Every structure is written in structure tokens, then in C-alpha cells.
Amino acid sequence: MGALKLYGMRSAYDEIMGVAIKRRHEPPRIVGDLLQAEISEKQARSIKYHSPSPSCRWPRTSTTSTSPTRRSPNP
């Protein structure tokens, strides 16, 4: 599973197989559970990738203008 980059399946394999043996699940059910673990892992990784990290510092917007102010001529 590591060579295929199925990290979700790899991490959940022992738990899924333990439950499957104990409850005598059929092979299609086991494969379905492994696939669901992989999908969940990929979704979690995607959310983590798109979320800003706590150490990321966003640029602050300034409330003061950096351009010189123009005064209108007095009428």
C-alpha cells in the first residue's frame, strides 16, 4: 500500500482487519472499509493543505495612507 501511496488504507489496515475477522465481514465489505479510510485521509489532508498554518503571518493592512495628502485650494 505504501508503494501505491495509499496512506489512509495503510494506517487503518490493522484496525479494519481486526474488526473484519472478529465480525466475519465479507471481502467486499473489507475493501469498502479500506477505500472509505483512504477517502477520509485524502479529504483530511486536503483540508489541512488549504488551511493557513498558525505560524503564517498575513500582511496587515494599514489604515494610514502612504501617499502625500493634497489640499484643495481655498476659493
Chimera marker file (.cmm) of the C-alpha trace (Angstrom):
<marker_set name="trace">
<marker id="1" x="0.000" y="0.000" z="0.000" r="1" g="1" b="0" radius="0.5"/>
<marker id="2" x="2.929" y="2.323" z="0.613" r="1" g="1" b="0" radius="0.5"/>
<marker id="3" x="4.200" y="1.901" z="-2.938" r="1" g="1" b="0" radius="0.5"/>
<marker id="4" x="0.752" y="2.862" z="-4.226" r="1" g="1" b="0" radius="0.5"/>
<marker id="5" x="0.665" y="5.871" z="-1.850" r="1" g="1" b="0" radius="0.5"/>
<marker id="6" x="-2.485" y="4.603" z="-0.118" r="1" g="1" b="0" radius="0.5"/>
<marker id="7" x="-1.574" y="6.046" z="3.251" r="1" g="1" b="0" radius="0.5"/>
<marker id="8" x="-5.139" y="6.085" z="4.592" r="1" g="1" b="0" radius="0.5"/>
<marker id="9" x="-5.562" y="2.385" z="3.894" r="1" g="1" b="0" radius="0.5"/>
<marker id="10" x="-2.170" y="1.595" z="5.335" r="1" g="1" b="0" radius="0.5"/>
<marker id="11" x="-2.834" y="3.364" z="8.628" r="1" g="1" b="0" radius="0.5"/>
<marker id="12" x="-6.327" y="1.859" z="9.049" r="1" g="1" b="0" radius="0.5"/>
<marker id="13" x="-5.486" y="-1.668" z="7.863" r="1" g="1" b="0" radius="0.5"/>
<marker id="14" x="-4.821" y="-3.311" z="11.261" r="1" g="1" b="0" radius="0.5"/>
<marker id="15" x="-7.964" y="-1.907" z="12.856" r="1" g="1" b="0" radius="0.5"/>
<marker id="16" x="-10.204" y="-2.720" z="9.875" r="1" g="1" b="0" radius="0.5"/>
<marker id="17" x="-8.847" y="-6.253" z="9.549" r="1" g="1" b="0" radius="0.5"/>
<marker id="18" x="-9.194" y="-6.873" z="13.295" r="1" g="1" b="0" radius="0.5"/>
<marker id="19" x="-12.854" y="-5.887" z="13.221" r="1" g="1" b="0" radius="0.5"/>
<marker id="20" x="-13.457" y="-7.753" z="9.957" r="1" g="1" b="0" radius="0.5"/>
<marker id="21" x="-12.021" y="-11.010" z="11.295" r="1" g="1" b="0" radius="0.5"/>
<marker id="22" x="-13.915" y="-10.705" z="14.566" r="1" g="1" b="0" radius="0.5"/>
<marker id="23" x="-17.237" y="-9.983" z="12.833" r="1" g="1" b="0" radius="0.5"/>
<marker id="24" x="-16.577" y="-12.202" z="9.802" r="1" g="1" b="0" radius="0.5"/>
<marker id="25" x="-17.036" y="-9.492" z="7.191" r="1" g="1" b="0" radius="0.5"/>
<marker id="26" x="-17.078" y="-10.466" z="3.538" r="1" g="1" b="0" radius="0.5"/>
<marker id="27" x="-14.183" y="-9.302" z="1.308" r="1" g="1" b="0" radius="0.5"/>
<marker id="28" x="-16.265" y="-6.621" z="-0.492" r="1" g="1" b="0" radius="0.5"/>
<marker id="29" x="-17.091" y="-5.063" z="2.883" r="1" g="1" b="0" radius="0.5"/>
<marker id="30" x="-13.413" y="-5.071" z="3.897" r="1" g="1" b="0" radius="0.5"/>
<marker id="31" x="-12.361" y="-3.444" z="0.630" r="1" g="1" b="0" radius="0.5"/>
<marker id="32" x="-15.128" y="-0.864" z="1.031" r="1" g="1" b="0" radius="0.5"/>
<marker id="33" x="-13.964" y="-0.028" z="4.544" r="1" g="1" b="0" radius="0.5"/>
<marker id="34" x="-10.367" y="0.335" z="3.338" r="1" g="1" b="0" radius="0.5"/>
<marker id="35" x="-11.473" y="2.591" z="0.479" r="1" g="1" b="0" radius="0.5"/>
<marker id="36" x="-13.508" y="4.729" z="2.873" r="1" g="1" b="0" radius="0.5"/>
<marker id="37" x="-10.452" y="5.101" z="5.120" r="1" g="1" b="0" radius="0.5"/>
<marker id="38" x="-8.409" y="6.238" z="2.106" r="1" g="1" b="0" radius="0.5"/>
<marker id="39" x="-11.066" y="8.769" z="1.052" r="1" g="1" b="0" radius="0.5"/>
<marker id="40" x="-11.246" y="10.171" z="4.591" r="1" g="1" b="0" radius="0.5"/>
<marker id="41" x="-7.451" y="10.508" z="4.738" r="1" g="1" b="0" radius="0.5"/>
<marker id="42" x="-7.317" y="12.351" z="1.418" r="1" g="1" b="0" radius="0.5"/>
<marker id="43" x="-10.111" y="14.735" z="2.453" r="1" g="1" b="0" radius="0.5"/>
<marker id="44" x="-8.420" y="15.482" z="5.762" r="1" g="1" b="0" radius="0.5"/>
<marker id="45" x="-5.093" y="16.088" z="4.037" r="1" g="1" b="0" radius="0.5"/>
<marker id="46" x="-6.768" y="18.398" z="1.502" r="1" g="1" b="0" radius="0.5"/>
<marker id="47" x="-8.398" y="20.455" z="4.249" r="1" g="1" b="0" radius="0.5"/>
<marker id="48" x="-5.100" y="20.677" z="6.113" r="1" g="1" b="0" radius="0.5"/>
<marker id="49" x="-3.292" y="21.758" z="2.940" r="1" g="1" b="0" radius="0.5"/>
<marker id="50" x="-5.776" y="24.539" z="2.195" r="1" g="1" b="0" radius="0.5"/>
<marker id="51" x="-5.941" y="25.866" z="5.758" r="1" g="1" b="0" radius="0.5"/>
<marker id="52" x="-3.464" y="28.573" z="6.752" r="1" g="1" b="0" radius="0.5"/>
<marker id="53" x="-0.940" y="27.420" z="9.311" r="1" g="1" b="0" radius="0.5"/>
<marker id="54" x="-0.851" y="29.146" z="12.701" r="1" g="1" b="0" radius="0.5"/>
<marker id="55" x="2.690" y="30.338" z="12.038" r="1" g="1" b="0" radius="0.5"/>
<marker id="56" x="1.640" y="32.036" z="8.799" r="1" g="1" b="0" radius="0.5"/>
<marker id="57" x="1.578" y="35.780" z="9.209" r="1" g="1" b="0" radius="0.5"/>
<marker id="58" x="-0.827" y="37.597" z="6.985" r="1" g="1" b="0" radius="0.5"/>
<marker id="59" x="0.191" y="41.083" z="5.886" r="1" g="1" b="0" radius="0.5"/>
<marker id="60" x="-1.566" y="43.716" z="7.887" r="1" g="1" b="0" radius="0.5"/>
<marker id="61" x="-3.460" y="46.417" z="6.080" r="1" g="1" b="0" radius="0.5"/>
<marker id="62" x="-2.562" y="49.889" z="7.105" r="1" g="1" b="0" radius="0.5"/>
<marker id="63" x="-5.241" y="52.420" z="7.967" r="1" g="1" b="0" radius="0.5"/>
<marker id="64" x="-2.923" y="55.323" z="7.210" r="1" g="1" b="0" radius="0.5"/>
<marker id="65" x="-2.257" y="56.462" z="3.698" r="1" g="1" b="0" radius="0.5"/>
<marker id="66" x="1.311" y="56.455" z="2.438" r="1" g="1" b="0" radius="0.5"/>
<marker id="67" x="0.673" y="58.941" z="-0.364" r="1" g="1" b="0" radius="0.5"/>
<marker id="68" x="1.008" y="62.655" z="0.295" r="1" g="1" b="0" radius="0.5"/>
<marker id="69" x="-2.246" y="64.411" z="1.015" r="1" g="1" b="0" radius="0.5"/>
<marker id="70" x="-3.356" y="67.141" z="-1.339" r="1" g="1" b="0" radius="0.5"/>
<marker id="71" x="-5.031" y="70.200" z="-0.129" r="1" g="1" b="0" radius="0.5"/>
<marker id="72" x="-7.665" y="71.777" z="-2.223" r="1" g="1" b="0" radius="0.5"/>
<marker id="73" x="-7.068" y="75.441" z="-2.982" r="1" g="1" b="0" radius="0.5"/>
<marker id="74" x="-9.109" y="77.882" z="-0.966" r="1" g="1" b="0" radius="0.5"/>
<marker id="75" x="-11.767" y="79.581" z="-3.119" r="1" g="1" b="0" radius="0.5"/>
<link id1="1" id2="2" r="1" g="1" b="0" radius="0.2"/>
<link id1="2" id2="3" r="1" g="1" b="0" radius="0.2"/>
<link id1="3" id2="4" r="1" g="1" b="0" radius="0.2"/>
<link id1="4" id2="5" r="1" g="1" b="0" radius="0.2"/>
<link id1="5" id2="6" r="1" g="1" b="0" radius="0.2"/>
<link id1="6" id2="7" r="1" g="1" b="0" radius="0.2"/>
<link id1="7" id2="8" r="1" g="1" b="0" radius="0.2"/>
<link id1="8" id2="9" r="1" g="1" b="0" radius="0.2"/>
<link id1="9" id2="10" r="1" g="1" b="0" radius="0.2"/>
<link id1="10" id2="11" r="1" g="1" b="0" radius="0.2"/>
<link id1="11" id2="12" r="1" g="1" b="0" radius="0.2"/>
<link id1="12" id2="13" r="1" g="1" b="0" radius="0.2"/>
<link id1="13" id2="14" r="1" g="1" b="0" radius="0.2"/>
<link id1="14" id2="15" r="1" g="1" b="0" radius="0.2"/>
<link id1="15" id2="16" r="1" g="1" b="0" radius="0.2"/>
<link id1="16" id2="17" r="1" g="1" b="0" radius="0.2"/>
<link id1="17" id2="18" r="1" g="1" b="0" radius="0.2"/>
<link id1="18" id2="19" r="1" g="1" b="0" radius="0.2"/>
<link id1="19" id2="20" r="1" g="1" b="0" radius="0.2"/>
<link id1="20" id2="21" r="1" g="1" b="0" radius="0.2"/>
<link id1="21" id2="22" r="1" g="1" b="0" radius="0.2"/>
<link id1="22" id2="23" r="1" g="1" b="0" radius="0.2"/>
<link id1="23" id2="24" r="1" g="1" b="0" radius="0.2"/>
<link id1="24" id2="25" r="1" g="1" b="0" radius="0.2"/>
<link id1="25" id2="26" r="1" g="1" b="0" radius="0.2"/>
<link id1="26" id2="27" r="1" g="1" b="0" radius="0.2"/>
<link id1="27" id2="28" r="1" g="1" b="0" radius="0.2"/>
<link id1="28" id2="29" r="1" g="1" b="0" radius="0.2"/>
<link id1="29" id2="30" r="1" g="1" b="0" radius="0.2"/>
<link id1="30" id2="31" r="1" g="1" b="0" radius="0.2"/>
<link id1="31" id2="32" r="1" g="1" b="0" radius="0.2"/>
<link id1="32" id2="33" r="1" g="1" b="0" radius="0.2"/>
<link id1="33" id2="34" r="1" g="1" b="0" radius="0.2"/>
<link id1="34" id2="35" r="1" g="1" b="0" radius="0.2"/>
<link id1="35" id2="36" r="1" g="1" b="0" radius="0.2"/>
<link id1="36" id2="37" r="1" g="1" b="0" radius="0.2"/>
<link id1="37" id2="38" r="1" g="1" b="0" radius="0.2"/>
<link id1="38" id2="39" r="1" g="1" b="0" radius="0.2"/>
<link id1="39" id2="40" r="1" g="1" b="0" radius="0.2"/>
<link id1="40" id2="41" r="1" g="1" b="0" radius="0.2"/>
<link id1="41" id2="42" r="1" g="1" b="0" radius="0.2"/>
<link id1="42" id2="43" r="1" g="1" b="0" radius="0.2"/>
<link id1="43" id2="44" r="1" g="1" b="0" radius="0.2"/>
<link id1="44" id2="45" r="1" g="1" b="0" radius="0.2"/>
<link id1="45" id2="46" r="1" g="1" b="0" radius="0.2"/>
<link id1="46" id2="47" r="1" g="1" b="0" radius="0.2"/>
<link id1="47" id2="48" r="1" g="1" b="0" radius="0.2"/>
<link id1="48" id2="49" r="1" g="1" b="0" radius="0.2"/>
<link id1="49" id2="50" r="1" g="1" b="0" radius="0.2"/>
<link id1="50" id2="51" r="1" g="1" b="0" radius="0.2"/>
<link id1="51" id2="52" r="1" g="1" b="0" radius="0.2"/>
<link id1="52" id2="53" r="1" g="1" b="0" radius="0.2"/>
<link id1="53" id2="54" r="1" g="1" b="0" radius="0.2"/>
<link id1="54" id2="55" r="1" g="1" b="0" radius="0.2"/>
<link id1="55" id2="56" r="1" g="1" b="0" radius="0.2"/>
<link id1="56" id2="57" r="1" g="1" b="0" radius="0.2"/>
<link id1="57" id2="58" r="1" g="1" b="0" radius="0.2"/>
<link id1="58" id2="59" r="1" g="1" b="0" radius="0.2"/>
<link id1="59" id2="60" r="1" g="1" b="0" radius="0.2"/>
<link id1="60" id2="61" r="1" g="1" b="0" radius="0.2"/>
<link id1="61" id2="62" r="1" g="1" b="0" radius="0.2"/>
<link id1="62" id2="63" r="1" g="1" b="0" radius="0.2"/>
<link id1="63" id2="64" r="1" g="1" b="0" radius="0.2"/>
<link id1="64" id2="65" r="1" g="1" b="0" radius="0.2"/>
<link id1="65" id2="66" r="1" g="1" b="0" radius="0.2"/>
<link id1="66" id2="67" r="1" g="1" b="0" radius="0.2"/>
<link id1="67" id2="68" r="1" g="1" b="0" radius="0.2"/>
<link id1="68" id2="69" r="1" g="1" b="0" radius="0.2"/>
<link id1="69" id2="70" r="1" g="1" b="0" radius="0.2"/>
<link id1="70" id2="71" r="1" g="1" b="0" radius="0.2"/>
<link id1="71" id2="72" r="1" g="1" b="0" radius="0.2"/>
<link id1="72" id2="73" r="1" g="1" b="0" radius="0.2"/>
<link id1="73" id2="74" r="1" g="1" b="0" radius="0.2"/>
<link id1="74" id2="75" r="1" g="1" b="0" radius="0.2"/>
</marker_set>
